[in-house]
Amino acid sequence: MLDINLFREEKGHNPEIIRESQRRRFAKVEDVDAIIDLDKVYRQLLYDLENLRKEFNKINKQVAQLKIAKQDATETIAKTEEIKQKIAVKDTEVKDAWAVLKSKLEKIGNLVHDSAPISDDEANNAVIRTWGEKRSEPKLKNHVDLVELLGIADTKKGADVAGGRGFYLKGDGVRLNQALINFGLDFLEKRGYTALQTPFFMRKDVMAKCAQLAQFDEELYKVTGEGDDKYLIATAEQPLCAYHVDDWIQPSELPIRYAGFSSCFRKEAGSHGRDTLGIFRVHQFEKVEQFCITSPNGNDSWDMHEEMLKNSEEFYQELKLPYQIVAIVSGALNDAAAKKYDLEAWFPASQTYRELVSCSNCTDYQSRRLEIRYGQKKVGPVGLSCYR
């Protein structure tokens, strides 16, 4: 969520920057003006509430003085009761106005970084660099055939038991999966990351602060039980992001680097007919990912963003997997991301690159929704640089 002060010209900010960011996202620009109007209503109500409280305090002091002087305070006490009722009504109006304003504010995406390619078509993602020699030979077997030939996965039995895109890992497939997990954790721990295994599910109110509303229908599985509904995580980023909810983080603690490990669960509702064969795009999988928290000062979060991308590249270089780095177009960024890179590995049998890594800088967008604060009071939210 953006800082509401960014919409306030009288605070020295320029709302046109937000409008331009919305244009880059190919999102509704008029929402910015709606927020400005709602904010004016909210601040007027807040101003009225503060004046009522001042008036109450003033009259309350008069009551005390009358009692000290042993004079009749009945009429003055009646005034305080009247103002109390007005305060209660006005307080409700303020809370309701803020709820409406906040719900609108949450629909505005993060400010798109100037270096992000401007387009609404992912075909225009900008290739930043490539690494490794692409293998290009006729009649190479794809992973669907290879896992069956090697006996390391059984997708038929998986589909029979779990439905479409279900699978069993078998024998060396289990060992390979575990080896990659351990390699990833070791790789990051050597670079100063703290390993963190997350819960598999989250409360709805907490998940709502970490995921876009569209994800609830398209990605997230719901677990229902005796009125205590929870959502299975689609990425470790969600519980990692919530790990510091409501925390005050001191400058001496930063930067924080987590190597998150989790099982992830995704409906993949919007991906029918796209990379659905084999075990490439599935409903359940394990993942190791970087999640970092920096200060909001200077270029700290942007430096961390590049460091995380560098780590990702070195990881795949050690695996000797050719890849390309692409900068994602502005229209394809999720709401939290100011900029995003994808690392796409070369799949020789299909002669194409496919995404294996997404690396986003979310600046202070997520920390504001989660009330993660930095340093002394009133300093402001922490900048979050997130990877998944």
URHU-V987150 format. One record per backbone hydrogen bond with DSSP energy under -1.0 kcal/mol. NH is the residue of the N-H (numbers start at 0). CO is the residue of the C=O. Records with the same first field share a line. If there is no record, write none. Layout:
NH->CO + CO
This chain:
5->2
6->3
7->4
10->7
11->8
12->7
16->13
18->14
19->15
20->16
21->17
22->18
23->19
24->20
25->22
26->21
31->28
33->29
34->30
35->31
36->32
37->33
38->34
39->35
40->36
41->37
42->38
43->39
44->40
45->41
46->42
47->43
48->44
49->45
50->46
51->47
52->48
53->49
54->50
55->51
56->52
57->53
58->54
59->55
60->56
61->57
62->58
63->59
64->60
65->61
66->62
67->63
68->64
70->65
76->72
77->73
78->74
79->75
80->76
81->77
82->78
83->79
84->80
85->81
86->82
87->83
88->84
89->85
90->86
91->87
92->88
93->89
94->90
95->91
96->92
97->93
98->94
99->95
100->96
101->97
102->98
103->99
104->100
105->101
106->103
107->104
109->334
112->337
115->112
123->120
124->121
125->326
127->324
128->324
130->322
145->141
146->142
148->144
149->145
151->146
152->146
153->167
157->153
158->154
159->155
160->156
161->157
162->158
165->162
167->153
169->151
172->169
174->170
175->171
176->172
177->173
178->174
179->175
180->176
181->177
182->178
183->179
184->180
185->181
186->182
187->183
188->184
189->185
190->187
191->188
192->187
193->256
195->258
197->260
201->230
206->202
207->203
208->205
209->206
210->206
214->211
215->212
217->213
218->214
219->214
222->229
227->224
229->222
230->201
231->220
232->199
237->234
239->235
240->236
241->237
244->241
245->369
246->243
248->372
252->249
253->250
255->292
257->290
258->193
259->288
260->195
261->286
263->284
264->232
265->282
266->218
268->217
270->267
273->270
284->263
286->261
288->259
290->257
291->384
292->255
293->382
299->296
302->298
303->299
304->300
305->301
306->302
307->303
308->304
309->305
310->306
311->307
312->308
313->309
314->310
315->311
316->312
317->313
318->314
320->315
322->130
323->343
324->128
325->341
326->125
327->339
329->116
330->118
331->328
332->329
337->360
340->358
341->325
342->356
343->323
344->353
345->321
346->351
351->346
353->344
355->342
356->342
358->340
359->385
360->338
364->361
367->363
368->364
369->365
371->366
372->246
373->379
374->248
378->375
381->371
383->362
384->291
387->357
